């Protein structure tokens, strides 16, 4: 039996208590309308935070 990560919709992720209000705003803006695991959402957030301001 494979141990698949649970996936959540964009709406479920941005209403999660795992993220701060600011992080939720960022996720709302950058996540696509598909399903993500919490780990994937955190990775997307980290990549965004690492980007250089232009």
N, CA, C and O atoms as CSV, one atom per row, in Angstrom:
chain,resi,resn,atom,element,x,y,z
A,1,UNK,N,N,0.849,-1.200,0.000
A,1,UNK,CA,C,0.000,0.000,0.000
A,1,UNK,C,C,0.884,1.248,0.000
A,1,UNK,O,O,1.750,1.405,0.860
A,2,UNK,N,N,0.659,2.122,-0.963
A,2,UNK,CA,C,1.451,3.346,-1.049
A,2,UNK,C,C,1.005,4.357,-0.011
A,2,UNK,O,O,-0.171,4.441,0.345
A,3,UNK,N,N,1.971,5.118,0.462
A,3,UNK,CA,C,1.664,6.151,1.440
A,3,UNK,C,C,1.573,7.491,0.710
A,3,UNK,O,O,2.532,8.262,0.680
A,4,UNK,N,N,0.412,7.754,0.127
A,4,UNK,CA,C,0.241,8.987,-0.642
A,4,UNK,C,C,-0.042,10.159,0.282
A,4,UNK,O,O,-0.734,10.031,1.291
A,5,UNK,N,N,0.516,11.310,-0.094
A,5,UNK,CA,C,0.249,12.513,0.687
A,5,UNK,C,C,-1.194,12.944,0.450
A,5,UNK,O,O,-1.717,12.824,-0.657
A,6,UNK,N,N,-1.818,13.442,1.492
A,6,UNK,CA,C,-3.175,13.958,1.357
A,6,UNK,C,C,-3.098,15.278,0.607
A,6,UNK,O,O,-2.247,16.116,0.905
A,7,UNK,N,N,-3.981,15.465,-0.360
A,7,UNK,CA,C,-3.979,16.690,-1.156
A,7,UNK,C,C,-5.177,17.549,-0.766
A,7,UNK,O,O,-6.241,17.044,-0.406
A,8,UNK,N,N,-4.976,18.843,-0.848
A,8,UNK,CA,C,-6.027,19.792,-0.493
A,8,UNK,C,C,-6.234,20.770,-1.632
A,8,UNK,O,O,-5.311,21.048,-2.398
A,9,UNK,N,N,-7.441,21.290,-1.743
A,9,UNK,CA,C,-7.708,22.320,-2.740
A,9,UNK,C,C,-7.076,23.627,-2.278
A,9,UNK,O,O,-6.741,23.795,-1.106
A,10,UNK,N,N,-6.923,24.538,-3.215
A,10,UNK,CA,C,-6.378,25.860,-2.903
A,10,UNK,C,C,-7.188,26.506,-1.771
A,10,UNK,O,O,-6.618,27.086,-0.846
A,11,UNK,N,N,-8.504,26.401,-1.852
A,11,UNK,CA,C,-9.371,27.000,-0.818
A,11,UNK,C,C,-9.132,26.381,0.555
A,11,UNK,O,O,-9.109,27.088,1.562
A,12,UNK,N,N,-8.957,25.073,0.597
A,12,UNK,CA,C,-8.697,24.411,1.880
A,12,UNK,C,C,-7.354,24.868,2.462
A,12,UNK,O,O,-7.228,25.071,3.670
A,13,UNK,N,N,-6.371,25.024,1.600
A,13,UNK,CA,C,-5.043,25.434,2.072
A,13,UNK,C,C,-5.077,26.856,2.618
A,13,UNK,O,O,-4.529,27.120,3.688
A,14,UNK,N,N,-5.714,27.775,1.894
A,14,UNK,CA,C,-5.716,29.163,2.370
A,14,UNK,C,C,-6.618,29.368,3.586
A,14,UNK,O,O,-6.566,30.423,4.218
A,15,UNK,N,N,-7.431,28.387,3.919
A,15,UNK,CA,C,-8.212,28.514,5.152
A,15,UNK,C,C,-7.612,27.668,6.286
A,15,UNK,O,O,-8.188,27.569,7.370
A,16,UNK,N,N,-6.451,27.063,6.019
A,16,UNK,CA,C,-5.771,26.236,7.010
A,16,UNK,C,C,-5.160,27.090,8.125
A,16,UNK,O,O,-4.730,28.220,7.895
A,17,UNK,N,N,-5.133,26.535,9.317
A,17,UNK,CA,C,-4.505,27.223,10.449
A,17,UNK,C,C,-2.984,27.045,10.432
A,17,UNK,O,O,-2.289,27.565,11.305
A,18,UNK,N,N,-2.466,26.309,9.437
A,18,UNK,CA,C,-1.022,26.062,9.313
A,18,UNK,C,C,-0.259,27.316,8.891
A,18,UNK,O,O,0.953,27.410,9.087
A,19,UNK,N,N,-0.977,28.277,8.312
A,19,UNK,CA,C,-0.314,29.435,7.732
A,19,UNK,C,C,-0.784,30.726,8.384
A,19,UNK,O,O,-1.912,30.820,8.868
A,20,UNK,N,N,0.110,31.731,8.389
A,20,UNK,CA,C,-0.256,33.040,8.929
A,20,UNK,C,C,-1.142,33.762,7.915
A,20,UNK,O,O,-1.278,33.313,6.777
A,21,UNK,N,N,-1.734,34.862,8.320
A,21,UNK,CA,C,-2.592,35.648,7.437
A,21,UNK,C,C,-1.801,36.105,6.198
A,21,UNK,O,O,-2.298,36.028,5.074
A,22,UNK,N,N,-0.596,36.568,6.414
A,22,UNK,CA,C,0.235,37.032,5.296
A,22,UNK,C,C,0.567,35.870,4.361
A,22,UNK,O,O,0.487,36.013,3.141
A,23,UNK,N,N,0.938,34.729,4.926
A,23,UNK,CA,C,1.242,33.556,4.099
A,23,UNK,C,C,0.011,33.136,3.283
A,23,UNK,O,O,0.132,32.760,2.117
A,24,UNK,N,N,-1.159,33.204,3.898
A,24,UNK,CA,C,-2.386,32.852,3.183
A,24,UNK,C,C,-2.622,33.790,2.006
A,24,UNK,O,O,-3.029,33.353,0.929
A,25,UNK,N,N,-2.366,35.075,2.211
A,25,UNK,CA,C,-2.519,36.042,1.112
A,25,UNK,C,C,-1.570,35.709,-0.036
A,25,UNK,O,O,-1.952,35.766,-1.205
A,26,UNK,N,N,-0.334,35.363,0.307
A,26,UNK,CA,C,0.652,34.990,-0.714
A,26,UNK,C,C,0.176,33.729,-1.445
A,26,UNK,O,O,0.192,33.675,-2.675
A,27,UNK,N,N,-0.239,32.734,-0.690
A,27,UNK,CA,C,-0.691,31.477,-1.298
A,27,UNK,C,C,-1.900,31.699,-2.208
A,27,UNK,O,O,-1.994,31.101,-3.280
A,28,UNK,N,N,-2.820,32.557,-1.779
A,28,UNK,CA,C,-3.989,32.868,-2.619
A,28,UNK,C,C,-3.552,33.401,-3.971
A,28,UNK,O,O,-4.144,33.087,-5.003
A,29,UNK,N,N,-2.507,34.211,-3.946
A,29,UNK,CA,C,-2.031,34.853,-5.173
A,29,UNK,C,C,-1.235,33.900,-6.062
A,29,UNK,O,O,-1.323,33.983,-7.287
A,30,UNK,N,N,-0.466,33.003,-5.467
A,30,UNK,CA,C,0.460,32.215,-6.297
A,30,UNK,C,C,0.050,30.768,-6.551
A,30,UNK,O,O,0.542,30.154,-7.497
A,31,UNK,N,N,-0.834,30.212,-5.735
A,31,UNK,CA,C,-1.242,28.827,-5.992
A,31,UNK,C,C,-2.192,28.769,-7.178
A,31,UNK,O,O,-3.022,29.657,-7.373
A,32,UNK,N,N,-2.057,27.717,-7.961
A,32,UNK,CA,C,-2.977,27.492,-9.068
A,32,UNK,C,C,-4.207,26.777,-8.518
A,32,UNK,O,O,-4.194,26.293,-7.387
A,33,UNK,N,N,-5.263,26.712,-9.316
A,33,UNK,CA,C,-6.469,26.011,-8.882
A,33,UNK,C,C,-6.321,24.516,-9.110
A,33,UNK,O,O,-6.956,23.929,-9.986
A,34,UNK,N,N,-5.462,23.922,-8.293
A,34,UNK,CA,C,-5.283,22.470,-8.316
A,34,UNK,C,C,-5.052,22.027,-6.888
A,34,UNK,O,O,-5.048,22.852,-5.974
A,35,UNK,N,N,-4.860,20.749,-6.687
A,35,UNK,CA,C,-4.667,20.257,-5.331
A,35,UNK,C,C,-3.193,20.180,-4.972
A,35,UNK,O,O,-2.350,19.856,-5.809
A,36,UNK,N,N,-2.897,20.482,-3.717
A,36,UNK,CA,C,-1.536,20.482,-3.181
A,36,UNK,C,C,-1.517,19.745,-1.851
A,36,UNK,O,O,-2.506,19.744,-1.118
A,37,UNK,N,N,-0.399,19.127,-1.548
A,37,UNK,CA,C,-0.204,18.631,-0.185
A,37,UNK,C,C,0.260,19.843,0.629
A,37,UNK,O,O,0.685,20.846,0.056
A,38,UNK,N,N,0.182,19.755,1.939
A,38,UNK,CA,C,0.654,20.871,2.771
A,38,UNK,C,C,2.138,21.094,2.537
A,38,UNK,O,O,2.606,22.232,2.550
A,39,UNK,N,N,2.880,20.017,2.324
A,39,UNK,CA,C,4.317,20.117,2.076
A,39,UNK,C,C,4.582,20.888,0.780
A,39,UNK,O,O,5.474,21.734,0.729
A,40,UNK,N,N,3.811,20.595,-0.255
A,40,UNK,CA,C,3.968,21.307,-1.529
A,40,UNK,C,C,3.647,22.789,-1.366
A,40,UNK,O,O,4.353,23.642,-1.904
A,41,UNK,N,N,2.597,23.094,-0.633
A,41,UNK,CA,C,2.213,24.482,-0.410
A,41,UNK,C,C,3.320,25.225,0.339
A,41,UNK,O,O,3.621,26.378,0.031
A,42,UNK,N,N,3.921,24.560,1.320
A,42,UNK,CA,C,5.019,25.177,2.078
A,42,UNK,C,C,6.234,25.420,1.186
A,42,UNK,O,O,6.919,26.434,1.319
A,43,UNK,N,N,6.495,24.476,0.271
A,43,UNK,CA,C,7.618,24.635,-0.659
A,43,UNK,C,C,7.393,25.828,-1.586
A,43,UNK,O,O,8.313,26.609,-1.829
A,44,UNK,N,N,6.180,25.968,-2.098
A,44,UNK,CA,C,5.838,27.092,-2.972
A,44,UNK,C,C,6.055,28.403,-2.215
A,44,UNK,O,O,6.604,29.362,-2.756
A,45,UNK,N,N,5.622,28.427,-0.974
A,45,UNK,CA,C,5.771,29.615,-0.127
A,45,UNK,C,C,7.246,29.945,0.097
A,45,UNK,O,O,7.646,31.106,0.007
A,46,UNK,N,N,8.048,28.932,0.388
A,46,UNK,CA,C,9.480,29.145,0.617
A,46,UNK,C,C,10.164,29.684,-0.634
A,46,UNK,O,O,10.989,30.594,-0.551
A,47,UNK,N,N,9.823,29.126,-1.790
A,47,UNK,CA,C,10.396,29.599,-3.047
A,47,UNK,C,C,10.045,31.068,-3.269
A,47,UNK,O,O,10.881,31.864,-3.697
A,48,UNK,N,N,8.802,31.409,-2.974
A,48,UNK,CA,C,8.356,32.792,-3.127
A,48,UNK,C,C,9.140,33.719,-2.211
A,48,UNK,O,O,9.562,34.798,-2.627
A,49,UNK,N,N,9.336,33.304,-0.978
A,49,UNK,CA,C,10.051,34.132,0.003
A,49,UNK,C,C,11.523,34.326,-0.377
A,49,UNK,O,O,12.124,35.340,-0.023
A,50,UNK,N,N,12.103,33.361,-1.094
A,50,UNK,CA,C,13.507,33.427,-1.482
A,50,UNK,C,C,13.730,34.349,-2.691
A,50,UNK,O,O,14.850,34.796,-2.938
A,51,UNK,N,N,12.663,34.625,-3.433
A,51,UNK,CA,C,12.815,35.446,-4.642
A,51,UNK,C,C,13.291,36.843,-4.292
A,51,UNK,O,O,12.942,37.403,-3.253
A,52,UNK,N,N,14.087,37.382,-5.179
A,52,UNK,CA,C,14.621,38.715,-4.986
A,52,UNK,C,C,13.584,39.764,-5.387
A,52,UNK,O,O,12.907,39.617,-6.405
A,53,UNK,N,N,13.469,40.780,-4.615
A,53,UNK,CA,C,12.560,41.879,-4.953
A,53,UNK,C,C,13.181,42.676,-6.083
A,53,UNK,O,O,14.362,43.021,-6.043
A,54,UNK,N,N,12.374,42.963,-7.086
A,54,UNK,CA,C,12.909,43.705,-8.248
A,54,UNK,C,C,12.440,45.154,-8.231
A,54,UNK,O,O,12.788,45.926,-9.125
